Amino acid sequence: MEPHAEFFQRIAGPFWDQVRDVINEWWSHLPDQAQTGARSRLLDGNSDTNVFSALWELYLHEMLLGSGCTVEIEQPIGTRGKSPDFLVTRDGRQFIVEAIWTAQRLGGTVPDSLPPQLADAIDSVPSPNFFVACELVRTGVATPSQKRLKVGLTRWLASLDPDQVIAQYERKAPLPRHTWLEAGWCLTFEAIPRSPGRRGDPTSRTIGVLSASPWLDDESKRVFDAVKRKGGKYGDLALPFIVAVGHAAVFPEDEDTETALYGTSAECAHGSIPTFGRMSDGYWTAAYDHPHARVSGVLIVDNPAPWTWTKNIPVLWHSPAPSSLPAPILPTWATAQLANDQVERRPAALPTHAALGLPQQWPVGEAFPRNHESSSS
């Protein structure tokens, strides 16, 4: 496969001329001492990760400048004597932005297969209106209670209306999901509506799809690992600290980021009354002692690249830790924050292209226009 560095230099046409012109212009806005390193990474024919991480940093730098910020690059700050990417000043306030690019990986570890007794327990759940897609995410040491699994699954399925789910799915809404956790086990379920003519058959199996080896790596773990890697790198900064994640993913989902940062949302059984809360497996909600409160917020942009720069909306996820310094919010950033185990969201005040100095529909034209010569003959 052709390296992206070579592709960006080779590809011809007005669409790609716009891309090259903007990359060169943004590169020229970097301080002189930062230009050599950025150019080397942009032209690295041996590493697409270097190319896209350099583009990600160019995008962030330009967004900060276009939002009225003063940006200093790689200033030594913090108790570990290292230099984060951007020291930013806006309206007299300073904060740190550290960039990291993540790339989709194929494969990954394959969890153990679902034990037959659990599969039988799931299949014995009465489900006249739905099949379920079941995925084993994590195994525990001992087999969990089949009774509690069946009770929770029965209650969830009974709460769903198959016709309503079909109508929502036709409007591009995702299928209902349910996460079950106990004794170290984690199972996820999706409810797949049965067609009206096949509902109510007591002999029909409940499990419609059983997956034990997803072909993509765990998106929430990649976000968690990226933030953890950068979050503890600089020690105490004494300033609000934002980790900016360029999240390259085939199927990016807000739910993955939510799980990575705030923990898995799950139903917990306490006697006969179900309660809903979050597990202590998120970056800011993990139970063990750590300095994660140093990170004030995590800025996520899904699949940032020249052809999506003006389209994909940055989302700033706020730390729920009381000791975190409050993260500043730029007008082009949407926000998410945790309140009573629920995520509250607010839209951006301005469109992304407003801070980048680009038209909303950019690049203009077709990336790969068809040859119309044959149609004119």
Secondary structure, 3 states (H helix, E strand, C coil): CCCHHHHHHHCCCHHHHHHHHHHHHHHHCCCHHHHHHHHHHHCCCCCHHHHHHHHHHHHHHHHHHHCCCEEEECCCCCCCCCCCCEEEEECCEEEEEEEEEECCCECCCCCCCCCHHHHHHHHCCCCCCEEEEEEEEECCCCCCCHHHHHHHHHHHHHCCCHHHHHHHHHCCCCCCEEEEEECCEEEEEEEEECCHHHCCCCCCCCEEEEECCCCECCHHHHHHHHHHHHHCCCCCCCCCEEEEEEECCCCCCHHHHHHHHHCCEEEEEECCEEEEEECCCCCCCCCCCCCHHHCCEEEEEECCCCCCCCCCCCEEEECCCCCCCCCCCCCCCEEEEEECCEEEEECCCCCHHHHHCCCCCCCCCCCCCCCCCHHHC
